[in-house]
Structures are given as structure tokens and as C-alpha cells.
Amino acid sequence: MIDNYLMRSLMYVPSHNNKLLDSSARRDADVLLLDLEDSVPVFDKQLARDNIKAFVQRDDLKGKLIFPRVNDRESGELLKDLTQLTIEGIDGFLYPKSTKGEDIYFVGKLLETIEYEKHFPVGTFKLMALIETAGAIVNIKDICEACPNRMVAVVFGCEDYVTNIHGKHDDEGKSIFYARNAIVNAARYAGIVPIDTVHIKVHDLEDLEKEVILGKKLGFEGMSVLNPKELPIIHQYYSPSEEEVAWATEMVELAEEAVREGKGVAVKDNKFIGPPMVKMAKNILAKHNKIQWKTPQE
């Protein structure tokens, strides 16, 4: 399922603000997280829903995934969010404040009922879970596996998480290192995409670069974005480089040649090219192909 999704960058957009919505359509983000939750005042929730319904009718959104961030199940707004926005042009929803697998299962069942009533195939609308509490980290495996026909990603939210654990942000990221590792491992185990937290120093692009490099090393597939000026750096590091594409192409070709010649394994520079290396190469090429498909549409 996740092979169909390019998620290097997920940009939050307050949906009650039409100016920001309009601007987001011209940005290079892979995923637009059209916010209905924290950034939208209570009295503007319906305005935000109406804005999203109009926004997804635009003809300049091809190549972008649209995932509104809905309100949580305790808010009294979730059912309105889902019933009104299960429409053409919406790919799925980002569910906030996930603390256990039951939260995701609950939302998945709501969507199943709505899909049935609206004559959508069951599983049409996908889910991402926002991981922002200690409980979510404790239950991260259950969250990732709670709705296998819908879950495509888990997204880390460091600000709420650090507050919840009574921690403190530090320049080395020590307070969130365990959470980042836990999210990556659970997501990869479940076959879904791990997305790193927003960069809170939005004007410090040098620090952003450091965090993106670390995030990629940890195994993240992309990063949440608050400011569009962060997109070039995020895309630079979460896109395969020319060298990586060349290496991956060679690995796949050598492996295929070994199969054709009846060899058990290919060899390059006196080193065996094992199945994990070939799988990594194929993942790199798959991501490169998705980027190549998306780029002409922008």
C-alpha cells in the first residue's frame, strides 16, 4: 500500500485561512495536512471544513496527497470532520492524540461505516496517526498495526511529547531520541511510513539540515513542515541522490545478471551483493521513480 505514496514532506496548513490554503497549492510539499485541530479556533471549525471541501476541487493539486488533520475522538468534532470530508479529492486523515491502538481502530470503524453509507469501497480513506504522548510511544506497535487496511504512516509530534514526559528540548535531541527510534522501528515492522517531527527552530536552516540528516540515518522517510522555506532542504536529503540512484541501478542489474547466469549471488569489488542490499537498491529506485513522476506535475 505505501508504495503508492511519496511522503518526503508533510506541510501543516490552517484550514480556516483561505490565503494560506491558496498558497499551499503552489508549494512543493508532497502531503498537505489541512488542519482542523489545534491551529483552528473552535468557532472556525465549520468554516475550515467548508474551505477544505472547496479547496480539493482545484485542478492544480495533482501529485499532492491531501490528509486533513481531524479533531480527536473526545472533541465532539470528529464525526463532523469525517462525515463531511469523506469526499473525492481527500486521500485520508491524520488522527491526533493517538494513545493506543483502540483509537485508530475506532476511527477506522467510523470510516468503514461512512464509506458503506456513501458507496465508497471499504478502505478508500487512509489513516496516519500523530504520535505525541508517552502513552503513544508505549503503545506504538499496537497503533501501527491497529488498522492494516488503512494505516499508511505514523507522524511524530515532539512538542506535545516533550511536554507530556516533563522533558526539555536540548540541542542534541536527547529528550526525543528514544521516541524517534521507537516510532521508526514500529512503523517499519508494520510496513508503514515513519515521519519525523517538525523542526521547531523554523528560521535556523543550518540546524534543520542537521536534523534531517539525523532523521534519515534513523530510518525516517520524511518530515513534517511548518514553513515552506524548509522544503528544499528536506527534499534534498529525503530524495535519492544521483550517486544513490546509480549505485542502486548497478546493484539491481548485477543481481538480475547473476540470476540469468545461474549464480547464487552477485559479486562487486570482491563483496557479495546479498538480498538486503538488493532490496535497499529497489527501495531507492522506487522512491526515485515516484519523484520523477511527481516532478513534471508541479
PLY file of the C-alpha trace (Angstrom):
ply
format ascii 1.0
element vertex 298
property float x
property float y
property float z
element edge 297
property int vertex1
property int vertex2
end_header
0.00 0.00 0.00
2.65 2.53 0.97
4.44 2.02 -2.32
1.88 4.40 -3.85
2.76 7.28 -1.53
5.55 9.84 -1.71
5.91 11.43 1.72
9.16 13.33 1.97
7.38 16.40 3.33
4.07 16.85 5.15
3.09 20.51 5.49
0.55 21.75 8.04
-1.95 24.32 6.71
-4.55 26.07 8.95
-7.74 25.36 7.00
-9.77 28.33 8.20
-7.30 30.62 6.42
-8.04 30.71 2.69
-4.91 32.73 1.95
-2.69 30.01 3.44
-4.68 27.28 1.71
-4.23 29.00 -1.64
-0.51 29.41 -1.00
-0.12 25.74 -0.06
-1.32 24.64 -3.51
1.71 26.34 -5.05
4.20 24.81 -2.62
6.30 21.74 -3.30
5.09 19.67 -0.32
4.26 16.04 -1.06
1.45 15.94 1.51
-0.81 18.77 2.67
-2.04 18.31 6.24
-5.09 20.57 6.10
-5.57 21.35 9.77
-8.92 21.21 11.54
-7.44 20.79 15.00
-5.01 22.89 17.06
-4.48 25.80 14.67
-8.24 26.31 14.08
-10.33 28.12 16.73
-13.50 26.31 17.86
-15.77 28.86 16.21
-13.96 28.38 12.87
-14.18 24.57 12.66
-17.08 24.55 10.19
-15.50 27.30 8.13
-12.36 25.15 7.90
-14.37 22.14 6.72
-16.13 24.23 4.09
-12.81 25.65 2.93
-11.35 22.15 2.52
-14.37 20.99 0.51
-13.83 23.88 -1.90
-10.03 23.55 -1.90
-9.95 19.92 -3.08
-11.92 20.88 -6.20
-8.90 22.78 -7.53
-7.25 21.48 -10.67
-3.66 22.31 -9.60
-3.26 19.72 -6.83
-2.22 16.68 -8.86
0.81 15.00 -7.34
-0.11 16.14 -3.82
-1.68 13.95 -1.17
-4.44 15.59 0.88
-4.77 14.46 4.51
-6.82 16.74 6.79
-5.78 16.63 10.44
-9.10 15.94 12.16
-10.07 16.59 15.75
-9.71 13.79 18.30
-12.50 11.49 19.47
-13.03 13.45 22.70
-13.54 16.78 20.96
-17.12 16.45 19.74
-15.90 17.44 16.27
-14.54 14.17 14.87
-17.77 12.79 13.42
-18.48 16.08 11.63
-14.93 16.11 10.26
-15.19 12.60 8.87
-18.74 12.66 7.54
-18.23 15.94 5.72
-14.77 15.27 4.32
-15.04 11.68 3.09
-15.22 13.07 -0.45
-13.36 12.86 -3.75
-10.03 14.66 -3.51
-9.30 13.55 0.05
-6.77 10.73 0.38
-7.16 10.14 4.09
-6.91 11.70 7.53
-4.28 12.44 10.16
-5.64 11.45 13.56
-4.12 13.39 16.51
-3.50 12.45 20.13
-3.28 8.72 19.39
-2.51 6.96 22.65
-3.36 3.33 21.90
-4.34 1.06 19.05
-8.00 1.32 20.06
-8.02 4.99 18.97
-7.05 4.07 15.42
-9.37 1.06 15.34
-12.25 3.32 16.42
-11.58 5.85 13.64
-11.17 3.05 11.12
-14.57 1.61 12.02
-16.18 5.04 11.74
-14.70 5.40 8.28
-15.89 1.93 7.31
-19.48 2.84 8.22
-19.29 6.14 6.38
-17.75 4.53 3.30
-20.55 1.97 3.24
-23.21 4.67 3.52
-21.58 6.79 0.79
-20.87 3.82 -1.51
-17.09 4.13 -1.35
-15.08 0.88 -1.36
-14.12 -0.02 2.20
-10.58 1.20 2.85
-10.78 4.12 0.43
-9.73 6.68 3.03
-6.36 6.04 4.64
-5.09 6.98 8.08
-1.98 8.47 9.64
-1.55 8.62 13.40
0.06 11.56 15.17
2.33 10.30 17.95
2.63 12.97 20.65
2.36 11.36 24.10
4.22 8.92 26.33
1.24 6.57 26.04
1.56 6.57 22.27
5.21 5.56 22.49
4.42 2.79 24.98
1.69 1.52 22.63
3.38 2.38 19.33
3.35 -1.18 17.92
-0.40 -1.54 18.56
-1.06 1.84 16.94
0.91 0.92 13.83
-0.91 -2.40 13.47
-4.43 -1.32 14.53
-5.89 -0.75 11.08
-3.78 -2.57 8.49
-6.00 -1.78 5.50
-5.86 1.96 6.21
-2.71 2.90 8.10
-0.04 4.38 5.85
2.12 6.38 8.28
2.84 7.47 11.82
3.91 11.07 12.38
5.94 12.22 15.38
4.89 15.38 17.22
7.77 16.34 19.51
6.33 19.43 21.20
3.40 17.71 22.89
5.53 14.65 23.57
8.25 16.55 25.44
5.61 18.38 27.46
3.84 15.12 28.27
7.00 13.45 29.61
8.00 16.61 31.55
11.15 16.75 29.49
13.10 19.58 27.96
14.29 20.29 24.45
18.05 20.15 24.05
20.33 20.92 21.13
21.38 17.27 20.75
17.81 15.98 20.68
18.44 13.60 23.58
14.94 14.06 25.02
13.29 12.76 21.84
15.87 10.23 20.66
14.17 7.22 22.24
10.78 8.20 20.83
12.18 8.67 17.33
13.80 5.23 17.44
10.64 3.58 18.76
8.49 5.16 16.03
10.83 4.10 13.23
11.12 0.53 14.43
7.39 0.01 15.00
6.47 1.62 11.68
8.96 -0.40 9.67
7.86 -3.59 11.44
4.24 -2.85 10.48
5.15 -1.91 6.91
4.08 1.72 7.18
5.98 5.01 6.82
7.65 6.80 9.78
7.58 10.61 9.52
9.86 12.74 11.70
8.71 15.66 13.82
8.57 19.29 12.75
11.69 21.38 13.15
10.82 23.86 15.87
13.61 26.36 15.01
11.87 27.33 11.78
14.35 30.08 10.85
17.51 28.06 11.53
18.07 26.20 8.27
21.53 25.03 9.32
20.04 23.27 12.32
17.26 21.91 10.08
19.86 20.30 7.83
21.48 18.64 10.83
18.12 17.25 11.98
17.16 15.99 8.53
20.48 14.16 8.16
19.96 12.53 11.56
16.34 11.67 10.77
17.31 9.92 7.56
20.03 7.95 9.38
17.46 6.85 11.97
15.22 5.49 9.21
12.57 8.16 8.75
11.00 8.52 5.32
10.17 12.22 5.55
9.47 15.13 7.85
6.61 17.37 8.94
6.88 21.00 7.87
5.68 24.29 9.35
7.39 26.73 6.99
7.63 26.18 3.20
11.18 27.55 3.13
12.22 24.28 4.79
11.07 22.19 1.81
14.21 22.39 -0.40
16.48 21.03 2.35
14.02 18.32 3.36
13.56 17.20 -0.24
17.28 17.27 -0.90
18.02 14.74 1.82
14.88 12.62 1.58
15.31 12.18 -2.17
17.84 9.68 -3.53
20.97 11.43 -4.79
22.37 10.79 -8.28
25.07 8.65 -6.69
22.50 6.59 -4.77
20.40 6.05 -7.92
23.49 4.98 -9.89
24.54 2.58 -7.12
21.02 1.13 -6.83
20.73 0.66 -10.59
24.03 -1.19 -10.69
23.10 -3.42 -7.73
19.80 -4.45 -9.32
21.43 -5.08 -12.70
24.17 -7.21 -11.16
21.65 -9.22 -9.14
19.49 -9.83 -12.23
22.57 -10.82 -14.22
23.52 -13.32 -11.52
20.05 -14.89 -11.73
20.23 -15.15 -15.53
23.65 -16.83 -15.32
22.52 -19.24 -12.65
24.81 -17.81 -9.98
23.76 -17.94 -6.38
24.84 -14.37 -5.65
26.38 -11.40 -7.45
29.80 -10.02 -6.53
31.02 -6.42 -6.77
34.57 -5.37 -5.80
35.07 -8.74 -4.10
31.97 -8.16 -1.96
28.82 -10.25 -2.06
25.63 -8.45 -3.08
23.15 -10.05 -0.72
19.33 -9.86 -0.70
19.20 -6.98 1.85
21.42 -4.87 -0.40
19.26 -5.63 -3.44
16.09 -4.80 -1.51
17.59 -1.47 -0.41
18.52 -0.73 -4.01
14.98 -1.47 -5.20
13.55 0.81 -2.49
15.82 3.64 -3.65
14.76 3.20 -7.27
11.08 3.02 -6.34
11.30 6.32 -4.47
13.27 7.90 -7.31
10.58 6.84 -9.78
7.82 8.35 -7.64
9.70 11.65 -7.52
10.25 11.58 -11.28
6.52 11.04 -11.80
5.57 13.89 -9.47
8.07 16.49 -10.69
6.55 17.23 -14.13
3.17 17.82 -12.47
4.43 20.73 -10.35
0 1
1 2
2 3
3 4
4 5
5 6
6 7
7 8
8 9
9 10
10 11
11 12
12 13
13 14
14 15
15 16
16 17
17 18
18 19
19 20
20 21
21 22
22 23
23 24
24 25
25 26
26 27
27 28
28 29
29 30
30 31
31 32
32 33
33 34
34 35
35 36
36 37
37 38
38 39
39 40
40 41
41 42
42 43
43 44
44 45
45 46
46 47
47 48
48 49
49 50
50 51
51 52
52 53
53 54
54 55
55 56
56 57
57 58
58 59
59 60
60 61
61 62
62 63
63 64
64 65
65 66
66 67
67 68
68 69
69 70
70 71
71 72
72 73
73 74
74 75
75 76
76 77
77 78
78 79
79 80
80 81
81 82
82 83
83 84
84 85
85 86
86 87
87 88
88 89
89 90
90 91
91 92
92 93
93 94
94 95
95 96
96 97
97 98
98 99
99 100
100 101
101 102
102 103
103 104
104 105
105 106
106 107
107 108
108 109
109 110
110 111
111 112
112 113
113 114
114 115
115 116
116 117
117 118
118 119
119 120
120 121
121 122
122 123
123 124
124 125
125 126
126 127
127 128
128 129
129 130
130 131
131 132
132 133
133 134
134 135
135 136
136 137
137 138
138 139
139 140
140 141
141 142
142 143
143 144
144 145
145 146
146 147
147 148
148 149
149 150
150 151
151 152
152 153
153 154
154 155
155 156
156 157
157 158
158 159
159 160
160 161
161 162
162 163
163 164
164 165
165 166
166 167
167 168
168 169
169 170
170 171
171 172
172 173
173 174
174 175
175 176
176 177
177 178
178 179
179 180
180 181
181 182
182 183
183 184
184 185
185 186
186 187
187 188
188 189
189 190
190 191
191 192
192 193
193 194
194 195
195 196
196 197
197 198
198 199
199 200
200 201
201 202
202 203
203 204
204 205
205 206
206 207
207 208
208 209
209 210
210 211
211 212
212 213
213 214
214 215
215 216
216 217
217 218
218 219
219 220
220 221
221 222
222 223
223 224
224 225
225 226
226 227
227 228
228 229
229 230
230 231
231 232
232 233
233 234
234 235
235 236
236 237
237 238
238 239
239 240
240 241
241 242
242 243
243 244
244 245
245 246
246 247
247 248
248 249
249 250
250 251
251 252
252 253
253 254
254 255
255 256
256 257
257 258
258 259
259 260
260 261
261 262
262 263
263 264
264 265
265 266
266 267
267 268
268 269
269 270
270 271
271 272
272 273
273 274
274 275
275 276
276 277
277 278
278 279
279 280
280 281
281 282
282 283
283 284
284 285
285 286
286 287
287 288
288 289
289 290
290 291
291 292
292 293
293 294
294 295
295 296
296 297
